[in-house]
Amino acid sequence: MTPTDLFGYAGTAASVTAALVMVRATWQINTAGVWKGEAEAQKSRADRLQSDMDEIKERLARVEAQNERLVALLTSLDPAQLPHLHV
């Protein structure tokens, strides 16, 4: 084996190594992009769910307030008829 052959093999090995490094880097970048996209989608979904939950809580608070007013009205009309509704 001559020194020229060694340099040829070394050059080929360096090219293959560089190609593998590039493939791995590209794969990692693509994987990171996919995970980033997934994380953004999950955050958007979580934000929507939080907004829905806030709206449900507001509605529940209004319903509870209306319920208290109705119970007060009904018990003021004839409290003896509604013993189980006293708050």
RAJOHU-V538513 format. One record per residue. N is the residue number from 1. PHI is phi in radians with two decimals (none if undefined). OMEGA is omega in whole degrees, 0 to 359 (* if undefined). Layout:
BEGIN
n = <N,N>
phi = <PHI,PHI>
omega = <OMEGA,OMEGA>
END
This chain:
BEGIN
n = <1,2,3,4,5,6,7,8,9,10,11,12,13,14,15,16,17,18,19,20,21,22,23,24,25,26,27,28,29,30,31,32,33,34,35,36,37,38,39,40,41,42,43,44,45,46,47,48,49,50,51,52,53,54,55,56,57,58,59,60,61,62,63,64,65,66,67,68,69,70,71,72,73,74,75,76,77,78,79,80,81,82,83,84,85,86,87>
phi = <none,-1.70,-1.03,-1.11,-1.10,-1.07,-1.13,-1.13,-1.15,-1.12,-1.12,-1.13,-1.09,-1.14,-1.14,-1.13,-1.07,-1.08,-1.10,-1.12,-1.08,-1.15,-1.09,-1.11,-1.11,-1.10,-1.07,-1.13,-1.13,-1.12,-1.09,-1.09,-1.11,-1.11,-1.14,-1.12,-1.06,-1.12,-1.11,-1.13,-1.11,-1.15,-1.14,-1.05,-1.12,-1.11,-1.11,-1.10,-1.11,-1.13,-1.10,-1.08,-1.12,-1.07,-1.12,-1.10,-1.09,-1.10,-1.09,-1.08,-1.08,-1.14,-1.11,-1.11,-1.13,-1.13,-1.08,-1.07,-1.11,-1.12,-1.09,-1.09,-1.11,-1.14,-1.24,-1.29,-1.30,-2.71,-1.02,-1.20,-1.37,-2.24,-1.19,-1.46,-1.78,-1.10,-1.74>
omega = <183,177,178,178,180,178,178,178,180,178,178,180,179,179,179,179,179,179,179,178,180,178,180,180,178,179,180,179,179,178,179,178,178,180,178,177,179,179,178,178,179,178,177,179,179,178,177,180,178,178,177,180,178,179,179,179,178,178,180,179,178,180,179,178,178,179,178,178,179,178,179,178,182,181,177,178,180,183,182,181,185,183,183,182,181,183,*>
END
